C-alpha cells in the first residue's frame, strides 16, 4: 500500500496524524491481487470514520 501519492490531488496522504489504522491479515494470493491493482492505479485501502 502506498500511503503517499502526489497524483491524488485532493488527498495525497492516505492517512494523517491522529487517524486510527486497522490492518487485516491477507494471504499471498490476496497480496498479489492488491499489488497488481495498486500498480494499475487502483486504491486498495478503505477509509472509514471512527466513532469511539
Biopython code that builds the backbone (N, CA, C, O; Angstrom):
import numpy as np
from Bio.PDB.StructureBuilder import StructureBuilder

atoms = [
    (1, "UNK", "N", (0.842, -1.162, 0.000)),
    (1, "UNK", "CA", (0.000, 0.000, 0.000)),
    (1, "UNK", "C", (0.889, 1.227, 0.000)),
    (1, "UNK", "O", (1.793, 1.358, 0.826)),
    (2, "UNK", "N", (0.632, 2.094, -0.906)),
    (2, "UNK", "CA", (1.373, 3.357, -0.956)),
    (2, "UNK", "C", (0.576, 4.404, -0.184)),
    (2, "UNK", "O", (-0.558, 4.729, -0.534)),
    (3, "UNK", "N", (1.189, 4.915, 0.860)),
    (3, "UNK", "CA", (0.471, 5.849, 1.723)),
    (3, "UNK", "C", (0.530, 7.283, 1.220)),
    (3, "UNK", "O", (-0.210, 8.140, 1.704)),
    (4, "UNK", "N", (1.403, 7.556, 0.251)),
    (4, "UNK", "CA", (1.503, 8.890, -0.330)),
    (4, "UNK", "C", (1.517, 8.776, -1.842)),
    (4, "UNK", "O", (2.252, 7.969, -2.412)),
    (5, "UNK", "N", (0.700, 9.588, -2.479)),
    (5, "UNK", "CA", (0.669, 9.630, -3.937)),
    (5, "UNK", "C", (0.394, 11.075, -4.350)),
    (5, "UNK", "O", (-0.726, 11.557, -4.182)),
    (6, "UNK", "N", (1.394, 11.771, -4.885)),
    (6, "UNK", "CA", (1.193, 13.175, -5.249)),
    (6, "UNK", "C", (0.156, 13.367, -6.353)),
    (6, "UNK", "O", (-0.311, 14.485, -6.569)),
    (7, "UNK", "N", (-0.207, 12.306, -7.048)),
    (7, "UNK", "CA", (-1.212, 12.418, -8.101)),
    (7, "UNK", "C", (-2.626, 12.474, -7.534)),
    (7, "UNK", "O", (-3.559, 12.865, -8.235)),
    (8, "UNK", "N", (-2.792, 12.085, -6.262)),
    (8, "UNK", "CA", (-4.095, 12.224, -5.603)),
    (8, "UNK", "C", (-4.170, 13.643, -5.062)),
    (8, "UNK", "O", (-3.831, 13.894, -3.905)),
    (9, "UNK", "N", (-4.608, 14.550, -5.887)),
    (9, "UNK", "CA", (-4.571, 15.978, -5.558)),
    (9, "UNK", "C", (-5.419, 16.326, -4.328)),
    (9, "UNK", "O", (-4.983, 17.109, -3.484)),
    (10, "UNK", "N", (-6.603, 15.762, -4.218)),
    (10, "UNK", "CA", (-7.490, 16.109, -3.107)),
    (10, "UNK", "C", (-6.932, 15.624, -1.772)),
    (10, "UNK", "O", (-7.069, 16.309, -0.758)),
    (11, "UNK", "N", (-6.307, 14.451, -1.767)),
    (11, "UNK", "CA", (-5.776, 13.899, -0.524)),
    (11, "UNK", "C", (-4.557, 13.030, -0.845)),
    (11, "UNK", "O", (-4.682, 11.809, -0.949)),
    (12, "UNK", "N", (-3.385, 13.643, -1.002)),
    (12, "UNK", "CA", (-2.201, 12.872, -1.385)),
    (12, "UNK", "C", (-1.749, 11.872, -0.318)),
    (12, "UNK", "O", (-1.153, 10.846, -0.644)),
    (13, "UNK", "N", (-2.033, 12.170, 0.960)),
    (13, "UNK", "CA", (-1.691, 11.233, 2.030)),
    (13, "UNK", "C", (-2.925, 10.404, 2.367)),
    (13, "UNK", "O", (-4.021, 10.945, 2.514)),
    (14, "UNK", "N", (-2.747, 9.108, 2.487)),
    (14, "UNK", "CA", (-3.863, 8.218, 2.757)),
    (14, "UNK", "C", (-4.403, 8.389, 4.170)),
    (14, "UNK", "O", (-5.601, 8.225, 4.403)),
    (15, "UNK", "N", (-3.523, 8.719, 5.116)),
    (15, "UNK", "CA", (-3.961, 8.953, 6.488)),
    (15, "UNK", "C", (-3.119, 10.057, 7.093)),
    (15, "UNK", "O", (-2.083, 10.437, 6.548)),
    (16, "UNK", "N", (-3.575, 10.564, 8.218)),
    (16, "UNK", "CA", (-2.893, 11.695, 8.831)),
    (16, "UNK", "C", (-2.732, 11.530, 10.327)),
    (16, "UNK", "O", (-3.131, 10.509, 10.887)),
    (17, "UNK", "N", (-2.151, 12.523, 10.980)),
    (17, "UNK", "CA", (-1.950, 12.474, 12.426)),
    (17, "UNK", "C", (-3.279, 12.277, 13.153)),
    (17, "UNK", "O", (-4.273, 12.936, 12.847)),
    (18, "UNK", "N", (-3.277, 11.367, 14.111)),
    (18, "UNK", "CA", (-4.469, 11.104, 14.897)),
    (18, "UNK", "C", (-5.413, 10.077, 14.301)),
    (18, "UNK", "O", (-6.362, 9.660, 14.966)),
    (19, "UNK", "N", (-5.178, 9.660, 13.069)),
    (19, "UNK", "CA", (-6.017, 8.625, 12.460)),
    (19, "UNK", "C", (-5.748, 7.280, 13.123)),
    (19, "UNK", "O", (-4.616, 6.984, 13.506)),
    (20, "UNK", "N", (-6.781, 6.478, 13.255)),
    (20, "UNK", "CA", (-6.636, 5.110, 13.719)),
    (20, "UNK", "C", (-6.467, 4.223, 12.495)),
    (20, "UNK", "O", (-7.163, 4.402, 11.496)),
    (21, "UNK", "N", (-5.543, 3.264, 12.569)),
    (21, "UNK", "CA", (-5.310, 2.335, 11.461)),
    (21, "UNK", "C", (-5.682, 0.939, 11.913)),
    (21, "UNK", "O", (-5.419, 0.545, 13.049)),
    (22, "UNK", "N", (-6.294, 0.203, 11.013)),
    (22, "UNK", "CA", (-6.646, -1.185, 11.297)),
    (22, "UNK", "C", (-6.158, -2.030, 10.129)),
    (22, "UNK", "O", (-6.421, -1.714, 8.969)),
    (23, "UNK", "N", (-5.453, -3.095, 10.440)),
    (23, "UNK", "CA", (-4.911, -3.978, 9.411)),
    (23, "UNK", "C", (-5.588, -5.333, 9.497)),
    (23, "UNK", "O", (-5.931, -5.801, 10.583)),
    (24, "UNK", "N", (-5.775, -5.952, 8.357)),
    (24, "UNK", "CA", (-6.370, -7.277, 8.278)),
    (24, "UNK", "C", (-5.358, -8.221, 7.638)),
    (24, "UNK", "O", (-4.717, -7.856, 6.652)),
    (25, "UNK", "N", (-5.202, -9.421, 8.175)),
    (25, "UNK", "CA", (-4.275, -10.365, 7.556)),
    (25, "UNK", "C", (-4.789, -10.801, 6.178)),
    (25, "UNK", "O", (-5.990, -10.991, 5.982)),
    (26, "UNK", "N", (-3.874, -10.953, 5.248)),
    (26, "UNK", "CA", (-4.210, -11.441, 3.905)),
    (26, "UNK", "C", (-3.230, -12.528, 3.519)),
    (26, "UNK", "O", (-2.111, -12.569, 4.029)),
    (27, "UNK", "N", (-3.641, -13.404, 2.626)),
    (27, "UNK", "CA", (-2.741, -14.450, 2.155)),
    (27, "UNK", "C", (-1.948, -13.946, 0.940)),
    (27, "UNK", "O", (-2.153, -12.828, 0.468)),
    (28, "UNK", "N", (-1.060, -14.779, 0.457)),
    (28, "UNK", "CA", (-0.182, -14.372, -0.646)),
    (28, "UNK", "C", (-0.960, -14.066, -1.926)),
    (28, "UNK", "O", (-0.599, -13.150, -2.666)),
    (29, "UNK", "N", (-2.014, -14.820, -2.187)),
    (29, "UNK", "CA", (-2.812, -14.563, -3.390)),
    (29, "UNK", "C", (-3.480, -13.188, -3.320)),
    (29, "UNK", "O", (-3.508, -12.457, -4.310)),
    (30, "UNK", "N", (-4.014, -12.842, -2.154)),
    (30, "UNK", "CA", (-4.645, -11.530, -1.998)),
    (30, "UNK", "C", (-3.608, -10.414, -2.101)),
    (30, "UNK", "O", (-3.878, -9.359, -2.674)),
    (31, "UNK", "N", (-2.424, -10.653, -1.546)),
    (31, "UNK", "CA", (-1.348, -9.669, -1.661)),
    (31, "UNK", "C", (-1.023, -9.417, -3.128)),
    (31, "UNK", "O", (-0.921, -8.268, -3.558)),
    (32, "UNK", "N", (-0.861, -10.485, -3.890)),
    (32, "UNK", "CA", (-0.543, -10.345, -5.314)),
    (32, "UNK", "C", (-1.658, -9.611, -6.058)),
    (32, "UNK", "O", (-1.380, -8.787, -6.929)),
    (33, "UNK", "N", (-2.923, -9.903, -5.719)),
    (33, "UNK", "CA", (-4.053, -9.234, -6.366)),
    (33, "UNK", "C", (-4.040, -7.743, -6.045)),
    (33, "UNK", "O", (-4.238, -6.916, -6.935)),
    (34, "UNK", "N", (-3.809, -7.397, -4.784)),
    (34, "UNK", "CA", (-3.786, -5.989, -4.399)),
    (34, "UNK", "C", (-2.591, -5.260, -5.002)),
    (34, "UNK", "O", (-2.711, -4.104, -5.408)),
    (35, "UNK", "N", (-1.453, -5.918, -5.061)),
    (35, "UNK", "CA", (-0.276, -5.303, -5.667)),
    (35, "UNK", "C", (-0.536, -4.977, -7.134)),
    (35, "UNK", "O", (-0.182, -3.898, -7.609)),
    (36, "UNK", "N", (-1.144, -5.899, -7.835)),
    (36, "UNK", "CA", (-1.465, -5.670, -9.249)),
    (36, "UNK", "C", (-2.456, -4.509, -9.382)),
    (36, "UNK", "O", (-2.328, -3.682, -10.285)),
    (37, "UNK", "N", (-3.431, -4.451, -8.493)),
    (37, "UNK", "CA", (-4.413, -3.366, -8.535)),
    (37, "UNK", "C", (-3.748, -2.022, -8.277)),
    (37, "UNK", "O", (-4.032, -1.046, -8.972)),
    (38, "UNK", "N", (-2.859, -1.962, -7.278)),
    (38, "UNK", "CA", (-2.155, -0.719, -6.959)),
    (38, "UNK", "C", (-1.289, -0.278, -8.133)),
    (38, "UNK", "O", (-1.255, 0.905, -8.472)),
    (39, "UNK", "N", (-0.597, -1.215, -8.746)),
    (39, "UNK", "CA", (0.272, -0.870, -9.873)),
    (39, "UNK", "C", (-0.517, -0.354, -11.070)),
    (39, "UNK", "O", (0.034, 0.345, -11.920)),
    (40, "UNK", "N", (-1.807, -0.696, -11.144)),
    (40, "UNK", "CA", (-2.626, -0.183, -12.241)),
    (40, "UNK", "C", (-3.345, 1.106, -11.847)),
    (40, "UNK", "O", (-4.128, 1.648, -12.627)),
    (41, "UNK", "N", (-3.074, 1.600, -10.619)),
    (41, "UNK", "CA", (-3.620, 2.884, -10.202)),
    (41, "UNK", "C", (-4.813, 2.817, -9.274)),
    (41, "UNK", "O", (-5.341, 3.857, -8.882)),
    (42, "UNK", "N", (-5.251, 1.626, -8.912)),
    (42, "UNK", "CA", (-6.412, 1.494, -8.030)),
    (42, "UNK", "C", (-6.029, 1.768, -6.576)),
    (42, "UNK", "O", (-4.878, 1.589, -6.180)),
    (43, "UNK", "N", (-6.999, 2.199, -5.800)),
    (43, "UNK", "CA", (-6.810, 2.403, -4.373)),
    (43, "UNK", "C", (-7.355, 1.166, -3.660)),
    (43, "UNK", "O", (-8.541, 0.860, -3.783)),
    (44, "UNK", "N", (-6.511, 0.455, -2.921)),
    (44, "UNK", "CA", (-6.945, -0.795, -2.305)),
    (44, "UNK", "C", (-7.264, -0.649, -0.824)),
    (44, "UNK", "O", (-7.758, -1.593, -0.207)),
    (45, "UNK", "N", (-6.994, 0.504, -0.247)),
    (45, "UNK", "CA", (-7.327, 0.743, 1.158)),
    (45, "UNK", "C", (-8.654, 1.473, 1.245)),
    (45, "UNK", "O", (-9.056, 2.162, 0.307)),
    (46, "UNK", "N", (-9.320, 1.323, 2.356)),
    (46, "UNK", "CA", (-10.598, 1.988, 2.561)),
    (46, "UNK", "C", (-10.506, 2.903, 3.769)),
    (46, "UNK", "O", (-9.855, 2.577, 4.762)),
    (47, "UNK", "N", (-11.157, 4.039, 3.676)),
    (47, "UNK", "CA", (-11.267, 4.948, 4.824)),
    (47, "UNK", "C", (-12.635, 4.735, 5.446)),
    (47, "UNK", "O", (-13.628, 4.547, 4.744)),
    (48, "UNK", "N", (-12.677, 4.765, 6.766)),
    (48, "UNK", "CA", (-13.963, 4.735, 7.445)),
    (48, "UNK", "C", (-13.869, 5.662, 8.647)),
    (48, "UNK", "O", (-12.793, 5.832, 9.220)),
    (49, "UNK", "N", (-14.968, 6.250, 9.022)),
    (49, "UNK", "CA", (-14.995, 7.137, 10.172)),
    (49, "UNK", "C", (-15.006, 6.316, 11.442)),
    (49, "UNK", "O", (-15.713, 5.312, 11.532)),
    (50, "UNK", "N", (-14.223, 6.735, 12.426)),
    (50, "UNK", "CA", (-14.151, 6.057, 13.707)),
    (50, "UNK", "C", (-15.047, 6.801, 14.685)),
    (50, "UNK", "O", (-14.891, 8.002, 14.908)),
    (51, "UNK", "N", (-15.967, 6.080, 15.249)),
    (51, "UNK", "CA", (-16.878, 6.672, 16.235)),
    (51, "UNK", "C", (-16.662, 5.947, 17.553)),
    (51, "UNK", "O", (-17.388, 5.006, 17.875)),
    (52, "UNK", "N", (-15.671, 6.378, 18.312)),
    (52, "UNK", "CA", (-15.324, 5.661, 19.529)),
    (52, "UNK", "C", (-15.559, 6.362, 20.732)),
    (52, "UNK", "O", (-15.296, 5.836, 21.814)),
]
sb = StructureBuilder()
sb.init_structure("model")
sb.init_model(0)
sb.init_chain("A")
sb.init_seg("    ")
for serial, (resi, resn, name, xyz) in enumerate(atoms, 1):
    if name == "N":
        sb.init_residue(resn, " ", resi, " ")
    sb.init_atom(name, np.array(xyz, "f"), 0.0, 1.0, " ", f" {name:<3s}", serial, name[0])
structure = sb.get_structure()
